[in-house]
Amino acid sequence: MSAKPSDVDIVTFGCRLNAYESEVIRARAAEDGLTDAVVFNTCAVTGEAVRQARQAIRKARRERPRAKLIVTGCAAQIDPAAFAAMAEVDLVLGNAEKSQAGAYLPTPEPIRVRVNDIMSVRETAGHLVDGLKDRARAYVEVQNGCDHRCTFCIIPFGRGNSRSAAAGEVVAQVKRLAAQGYQEIVLTGVDVTSWGTDLPGQPTLGQLVARILKLVPELPRLRLSSIDAAEIDADLLRCLAKEPRLMPYLHLSLQAGDDMILKRMKRRHSRADALKLVAEVRAVRPDTAFGADFIAGFPTETEAMFENTVKLVEQAGLAFLHVFPYSPRPGTPAARMPAVKGDIVKARAARLRAAGDAALSRHLERQAGRVLKGLIERPGVARAEDFTEIAFTGEATVGGVAALRVTGHDGKRLLAETLVREPA
């Protein structure tokens, strides 16, 4: 990690929301005049994520001995003392503090830990920056925190309870980004489908989506990040049915395909609920593709229970899988449940990933010969409306939308050729 003395590096771990918030950190650090520093925006979703953060901190100190090392994010919020005990760390900031004005200013007296009770936070910082931007799309944080207490999950203790950005602020932000030329905007958060439950009148995510599409007609593509299968509302289904600008891809937080495991996870949906949801969406929007998160080797999981999860992949017609070997998080109820042996957990994760590879291959096969509209992410790589990655030949402008004819696939992504650039 080479750097000039004035450089401030932001090292981000974990989810897209963390990446978004790193842009808030970058803006705040610049406003506060922070120099020669590295800020680590950590993740706590697995023990491995925490280990990687600690490793990166030690490496940064070796490479930048004089830099100020600041640790924030979910892992810092949940266990600030562990990071404060590291000799390499100069400052630990909580998840609420990391985006506050003045957070990176020097204090009269050295303070190594500034972490308050995240459960006391009542506002979201979704409107602080104009979205996380790559060259192709922008992200808007509409929600933060989570009111649910899944037995395996430590994240509510890092993020706090659910809180929503006001609809008017979200629409204004989307309008600004569309005016800057972004062809696609993604609504993101910790539990996006809970948006609105804490706002007056309890509006739904579907109502927010409808409002954005109505009030920002110049936006070509609107996409949702990962959603909870138990919270999709009727308004959102209507948007999927009637609004072609809402992208036909849903990434579901399923976690398992066995009812007993789902119950022990304290999930709010059953296996039948997941299949019903997929069927309902496909009935109104047949071209919708689905992804899902799964945990392999959850405590008490038997071989038969695991097989129910594997079978769900094909039965639901999933296309994209994120598979996580179960990782016990101290302080969660699941960490006290009878554990599955580590080698079995690892083997089940591998088998589930293989099922995911087969599911992706089936999905790719179905696209043969089609002409798809792809958002150009970088030269030679695009993303279809249903989130399928496309490697293409020919010329197209990054950030634009192009018509691509599918010529085949390589098992991981579609292969295509450019036809005609779509007007911006």
TORDRENBA-841107 format. One record per residue (C-alpha): y, z, x; residue number from 1. Coordinates in Angstrom, 1 decimal. Last residue first. Example, Ala and Ser with C-alpha at 12.3 -4.5 7.8 and 13.67 -1.06 7.14 Angstrom:
<pts>
      y      z      x resi
   -1.1    7.1   13.7    2
   -4.5    7.8   12.3    1
</pts>
This chain:
<pts>
      y      z      x resi
    7.9  -23.7  -29.0  424
    6.5  -27.2  -29.7  423
    2.7  -27.4  -29.2  422
    1.7  -29.1  -25.9  421
   -0.7  -32.0  -26.6  420
   -4.3  -32.4  -25.3  419
   -5.3  -30.1  -22.5  418
   -8.9  -30.0  -21.6  417
  -11.4  -27.3  -22.2  416
  -14.0  -24.9  -20.8  415
  -14.6  -21.7  -22.8  414
  -15.2  -18.3  -21.2  413
  -17.9  -16.1  -19.9  412
  -21.1  -18.1  -20.4  411
  -19.7  -21.1  -18.5  410
  -18.5  -23.0  -21.6  409
  -18.2  -26.5  -23.0  408
  -15.8  -29.3  -23.6  407
  -13.3  -27.5  -25.9  406
  -10.2  -29.5  -26.7  405
   -7.0  -27.6  -26.0  404
   -3.8  -27.7  -28.0  403
   -1.1  -25.9  -26.1  402
    1.0  -22.8  -26.7  401
    3.7  -21.7  -24.2  400
    3.9  -18.7  -22.0  399
    2.8  -20.6  -18.9  398
    3.6  -24.3  -19.3  397
    0.7  -26.7  -19.7  396
   -0.8  -29.4  -17.4  395
   -4.4  -30.5  -17.4  394
   -7.7  -28.8  -17.0  393
   -8.6  -25.7  -19.0  392
  -10.3  -22.3  -18.6  391
  -10.2  -20.7  -22.0  390
  -10.5  -17.0  -22.8  389
  -11.5  -16.2  -26.4  388
   -8.9  -14.0  -28.1  387
   -9.4  -15.4  -31.7  386
   -6.1  -17.3  -31.4  385
   -7.3  -18.8  -28.1  384
   -6.2  -17.4  -24.7  383
   -5.3  -19.7  -21.9  382
   -6.1  -20.2  -18.2  381
   -5.4  -23.2  -16.0  380
   -2.0  -22.0  -14.8  379
   -1.4  -18.5  -16.2  378
   -1.5  -16.9  -19.7  377
   -1.1  -20.2  -21.7  376
   -1.5  -19.3  -25.3  375
   -4.3  -21.6  -26.6  374
   -4.4  -23.5  -29.9  373
   -8.0  -24.7  -30.3  372
   -9.6  -28.1  -30.7  371
  -13.3  -27.7  -31.4  370
  -16.1  -29.6  -29.7  369
  -18.3  -26.6  -29.0  368
  -16.8  -23.3  -30.4  367
  -20.0  -22.0  -31.8  366
  -21.6  -21.9  -28.3  365
  -18.9  -19.6  -27.1  364
  -19.7  -17.0  -29.8  363
  -23.4  -17.1  -29.0  362
  -22.6  -16.7  -25.3  361
  -20.4  -13.7  -26.1  360
  -23.2  -12.1  -28.1  359
  -25.7  -12.6  -25.2  358
  -23.2  -11.0  -22.7  357
  -22.7   -8.1  -25.1  356
  -26.5   -7.6  -25.4  355
  -26.5   -7.5  -21.6  354
  -23.7   -4.9  -21.7  353
  -25.8   -2.8  -24.0  352
  -28.8   -3.0  -21.7  351
  -26.6   -2.0  -18.7  350
  -25.1    0.9  -20.6  349
  -28.7    2.0  -21.6  348
  -29.8    1.9  -18.0  347
  -26.8    4.0  -16.8  346
  -27.4    6.6  -19.6  345
  -31.1    6.7  -18.8  344
  -30.3    7.3  -15.1  343
  -27.9   10.1  -16.0  342
  -30.3   12.0  -18.3  341
  -29.1   12.4  -21.8  340
  -27.1   15.6  -22.4  339
  -27.8   18.4  -24.9  338
  -24.3   19.1  -26.5  337
  -21.7   21.2  -24.8  336
  -19.8   18.2  -23.4  335
  -19.8   16.8  -26.9  334
  -17.6   19.6  -28.2  333
  -14.8   18.6  -25.7  332
  -13.3   21.1  -23.2  331
  -14.6   19.4  -20.1  330
  -15.0   15.6  -20.7  329
  -18.6   14.4  -20.4  328
  -18.9   10.7  -19.5  327
  -21.0    8.5  -21.7  326
  -21.5    5.1  -20.1  325
  -18.7    2.9  -21.5  324
  -19.3   -0.6  -22.9  323
  -16.4   -2.9  -24.0  322
  -17.9   -5.7  -26.0  321
  -16.6   -9.1  -27.1  320
  -18.2  -11.4  -29.6  319
  -19.6   -9.2  -32.4  318
  -21.7  -10.9  -35.1  317
  -22.2   -7.7  -37.0  316
  -25.9   -8.0  -37.0  315
  -26.0   -9.1  -33.4  314
  -24.1   -6.1  -32.0  313
  -25.6   -3.8  -34.6  312
  -29.0   -4.2  -33.1  311
  -27.9   -2.7  -29.8  310
  -26.5    0.3  -31.6  309
  -29.6    0.9  -33.7  308
  -31.6    0.6  -30.4  307
  -29.7    3.5  -29.1  306
  -30.7    5.7  -32.0  305
  -34.4    4.6  -31.5  304
  -34.2    5.5  -27.8  303
  -32.8    8.9  -28.6  302
  -29.1    9.9  -28.3  301
  -28.8   13.7  -28.1  300
  -25.6   13.4  -26.0  299
  -24.1    9.9  -26.0  298
  -26.0    7.6  -23.7  297
  -24.0    4.4  -24.2  296
  -20.5    4.5  -25.7  295
  -19.4    1.4  -27.5  294
  -16.0   -0.3  -27.9  293
  -15.9   -3.4  -30.1  292
  -14.8   -7.0  -30.3  291
  -14.6   -9.2  -33.4  290
  -13.8  -12.8  -34.0  289
  -12.0  -14.0  -37.2  288
  -12.6  -17.7  -38.1  287
  -13.9  -16.8  -41.6  286
  -10.6  -15.1  -42.7  285
  -11.0  -13.8  -46.3  284
  -14.8  -13.4  -46.4  283
  -14.8  -12.7  -42.6  282
  -12.7   -9.7  -43.1  281
  -14.9   -8.3  -45.9  280
  -18.1   -9.0  -44.0  279
  -16.8   -7.2  -40.8  278
  -15.7   -4.2  -42.9  277
  -19.0   -4.0  -44.7  276
  -20.9   -4.0  -41.4  275
  -18.8   -1.2  -40.0  274
  -19.1    0.8  -43.2  273
  -22.9    0.4  -43.2  272
  -23.0    1.9  -39.7  271
  -21.0    4.8  -40.9  270
  -17.3    5.5  -40.5  269
  -15.2    8.7  -39.9  268
  -16.5    9.4  -36.4  267
  -17.3   13.0  -35.7  266
  -19.3   12.0  -32.6  265
  -22.2   13.9  -34.0  264
  -21.8   12.0  -37.2  263
  -21.7    8.6  -35.4  262
  -24.8    9.7  -33.5  261
  -26.6   10.4  -36.7  260
  -25.4    7.1  -38.3  259
  -26.5    4.9  -35.4  258
  -24.4    1.9  -34.4  257
  -22.1    3.7  -31.8  256
  -18.6    3.7  -30.4  255
  -17.1    1.6  -33.2  254
  -13.4    1.3  -32.1  253
  -13.0   -2.2  -33.4  252
  -11.2   -5.1  -31.7  251
  -10.0   -7.4  -34.4  250
   -9.2  -11.1  -33.8  249
   -7.8  -13.7  -36.2  248
   -4.2  -13.7  -35.0  247
   -1.6  -12.9  -37.6  246
    0.4  -16.2  -37.6  245
   -2.1  -17.6  -40.1  244
   -0.8  -15.1  -42.7  243
   -2.7  -15.3  -46.0  242
   -6.1  -13.8  -45.6  241
   -5.4  -11.6  -42.5  240
   -2.2  -10.4  -44.2  239
   -4.2   -9.5  -47.4  238
   -6.7   -7.5  -45.3  237
   -3.8   -5.7  -43.7  236
   -2.4   -4.8  -47.1  235
   -5.8   -3.5  -48.2  234
   -6.0   -1.0  -45.4  233
   -8.0   -0.8  -42.2  232
   -8.5    2.9  -41.4  231
  -12.2    3.6  -40.9  230
  -12.7    0.7  -38.5  229
  -10.2    2.2  -36.1  228
   -8.1   -0.4  -34.3  227
   -7.8   -1.9  -30.8  226
   -4.6   -4.0  -30.3  225
   -3.1   -6.1  -33.0  224
   -1.7   -9.7  -32.6  223
    1.3  -11.6  -33.8  222
    1.7  -15.2  -33.0  221
    4.5  -17.8  -33.7  220
    7.5  -15.5  -34.0  219
   10.4  -17.5  -35.5  218
    9.7  -16.1  -39.0  217
   10.8  -12.6  -37.8  216
   11.6  -10.9  -41.1  215
    8.5  -12.0  -43.1  214
    6.0  -11.7  -40.2  213
    7.4   -8.3  -39.2  212
    7.4   -7.0  -42.8  211
    3.8   -8.2  -43.4  210
    2.6   -6.5  -40.3  209
    4.4   -3.2  -41.2  208
    2.9   -3.4  -44.7  207
   -0.6   -3.9  -43.2  206
    0.0   -0.9  -40.9  205
    0.6    1.2  -44.1  204
    3.6    3.0  -45.4  203
    3.4    6.7  -45.8  202
    6.4    7.1  -48.2  201
    8.5    8.7  -45.5  200
    6.8    8.4  -42.1  199
    3.9   10.5  -40.8  198
    1.1    8.3  -42.1  197
    3.0    5.2  -41.1  196
    0.8    4.0  -38.2  195
   -2.7    5.4  -38.5  194
   -4.1    1.9  -37.8  193
   -2.6    1.9  -34.4  192
   -4.5    4.9  -33.0  191
   -3.3    5.1  -29.4  190
   -0.7    2.4  -29.7  189
   -0.1   -1.3  -29.6  188
    1.3   -4.2  -31.6  187
    0.9   -7.4  -29.6  186
    3.6  -10.1  -29.5  185
    2.9  -13.8  -28.9  184
    5.2  -16.8  -28.3  183
    7.8  -14.9  -26.3  182
   11.0  -16.9  -26.1  181
   13.6  -14.2  -25.5  180
   14.5  -14.4  -29.2  179
   10.9  -13.4  -30.0  178
   11.4  -10.3  -27.9  177
   14.6   -9.3  -29.7  176
   13.0   -9.9  -33.1  175
   10.0   -7.8  -32.2  174
   12.3   -5.0  -31.1  173
   14.3   -5.2  -34.4  172
   11.1   -5.2  -36.4  171
    9.8   -2.1  -34.6  170
   13.0   -0.3  -35.0  169
   13.1   -1.0  -38.7  168
    9.5    0.1  -39.2  167
   10.2    3.5  -37.6  166
    8.0    4.3  -34.6  165
    5.0    6.4  -35.6  164
    3.6    9.8  -34.6  163
   -0.1   10.8  -34.3  162
   -0.7   14.2  -32.7  161
   -0.6   14.8  -28.9  160
   -1.2   12.3  -26.2  159
   -3.1   14.2  -23.5  158
   -4.8   16.7  -25.8  157
   -5.4   13.8  -28.3  156
   -7.1   11.9  -25.4  155
  -10.0   14.4  -24.7  154
  -12.5   12.5  -26.7  153
  -16.3   13.1  -27.0  152
  -16.2   15.2  -30.2  151
  -13.8   12.9  -32.1  150
  -10.8   15.0  -33.1  149
   -8.6   12.8  -35.2  148
   -4.8   13.2  -35.4  147
   -4.0   10.8  -32.6  146
   -1.0   10.2  -30.3  145
    1.4    7.2  -30.2  144
    2.5    4.5  -32.6  143
    4.4    1.2  -32.7  142
    4.4    0.4  -29.0  141
    5.4   -3.2  -28.7  140
    3.7   -5.6  -26.2  139
    4.9   -8.9  -24.9  138
    3.2  -12.2  -24.2  137
    2.8  -15.0  -21.6  136
    4.6  -14.1  -18.5  135
    3.6  -10.4  -18.7  134
    5.9   -8.2  -20.6  133
    5.5   -4.6  -21.7  132
    7.9   -4.3  -24.6  131
   11.7   -4.3  -24.9  130
   12.0   -0.7  -23.6  129
   12.8    2.6  -25.3  128
   11.7    1.5  -28.8  127
    8.2    2.9  -28.8  126
    9.1    6.3  -27.5  125
    7.3    8.1  -30.3  124
    8.7   11.3  -31.9  123
    7.2   14.6  -33.0  122
    6.2   16.2  -29.7  121
    5.0   19.8  -30.1  120
    1.4   18.9  -29.6  119
    2.3   17.7  -26.1  118
    3.1   21.2  -25.0  117
    5.3   20.9  -21.9  116
    4.6   19.6  -18.4  115
    7.2   19.7  -15.7  114
    5.3   20.8  -12.5  113
    6.5   20.8   -8.9  112
   10.0   22.1   -9.5  111
   12.2   22.3   -6.3  110
   15.4   24.1   -7.2  109
   18.6   22.1   -7.7  108
   16.6   19.3   -9.3  107
   16.3   15.7   -8.1  106
   16.5   13.0  -10.8  105
   13.2   11.4  -11.9  104
   13.0   12.9  -15.4  103
   16.7   12.2  -16.0  102
   16.2   10.3  -19.2  101
   12.8   11.0  -20.7  100
    9.9    8.7  -20.3   99
    7.7   10.8  -18.0   98
    8.5   14.0  -19.9   97
    6.5   13.3  -23.0   96
    3.3   12.5  -21.0   95
    3.8   15.4  -18.7   94
    5.2   15.2  -15.1   93
    3.6   16.5  -11.9   92
    5.8   16.4   -8.8   91
    5.3   16.3   -5.0   90
    1.5   15.5   -4.8   89
   -0.3   15.1   -1.4   88
   -1.2   18.8   -1.1   87
   -3.2   18.5   -4.3   86
   -3.0   21.8   -6.3   85
   -0.3   20.3   -8.5   84
   -2.9   17.7   -9.5   83
   -5.4   20.3  -10.7   82
   -2.7   22.4  -12.2   81
   -1.5   19.6  -14.5   80
   -4.9   19.3  -16.3   79
   -4.4   17.7  -19.7   78
   -0.9   16.3  -19.1   77
   -1.7   15.1  -15.6   76
   -4.9   13.3  -16.8   75
   -2.9   11.7  -19.7   74
   -0.1   10.3  -17.7   73
    2.0   11.7  -14.8   72
    1.7   12.1  -11.0   71
    4.7   11.7   -8.7   70
    4.3   11.1   -5.0   69
    7.6   11.1   -3.0   68
    7.3    8.8    0.0   67
    7.3   10.1    3.6   66
    3.6    9.7    4.4   65
    3.3    6.3    2.8   64
   -0.1    4.9    3.8   63
   -1.9    8.2    4.1   62
   -0.1    9.6    1.1   61
   -1.0    6.5   -0.9   60
   -4.7    6.9   -0.1   59
   -4.7   10.5   -1.3   58
   -3.1    9.5   -4.6   57
   -5.4    6.6   -5.1   56
   -8.5    8.8   -4.7   55
   -7.1   11.3   -7.2   54
   -6.5    8.5   -9.7   53
  -10.0    7.1   -9.1   52
  -11.5   10.5   -9.8   51
   -9.6   10.9  -13.0   50
  -10.7    7.5  -14.3   49
  -14.3    8.3  -13.3   48
  -14.2   11.5  -15.4   47
  -13.5    9.3  -18.4   46
  -10.7    8.9  -20.9   45
   -8.2   10.8  -18.7   44
   -5.8    8.1  -17.6   43
   -3.1    8.4  -15.0   42
    0.4    7.0  -14.5   41
    0.8    7.4  -10.8   40
    4.4    7.1   -9.6   39
    5.0    6.2   -5.9   38
    8.3    6.9   -4.3   37
   10.8    5.6   -1.8   36
   13.7    5.6   -4.2   35
   14.6    7.2   -7.5   34
   18.1    6.3   -8.7   33
   17.8    7.9  -12.1   32
   18.3    4.7  -13.9   31
   15.7    2.9  -11.7   30
   13.2    5.7  -12.4   29
   13.8    5.5  -16.1   28
   13.3    1.7  -16.2   27
   10.1    1.9  -14.1   26
    8.8    4.8  -16.3   25
    9.4    2.8  -19.4   24
    7.6   -0.1  -17.9   23
    4.7    2.3  -17.0   22
    4.7    3.1  -20.7   21
    3.5   -0.4  -21.5   20
    0.7   -0.1  -18.9   19
   -0.3    3.2  -20.4   18
   -0.4    1.6  -23.8   17
   -2.6   -1.1  -22.3   16
   -5.2    1.5  -21.4   15
   -6.4    3.1  -18.2   14
   -4.7    3.5  -14.8   13
   -1.2    2.4  -13.7   12
    0.3    2.7  -10.2   11
    4.1    2.4  -10.3   10
    5.7    1.6   -7.0    9
    9.2    2.6   -6.0    8
   10.5    0.9   -2.9    7
   13.5    2.1   -0.9    6
   11.5    2.7    2.3    5
    9.9   -0.7    2.2    4
    6.3   -0.7    1.1    3
    2.8   -1.3    2.3    2
    0.0    0.0    0.0    1
</pts>
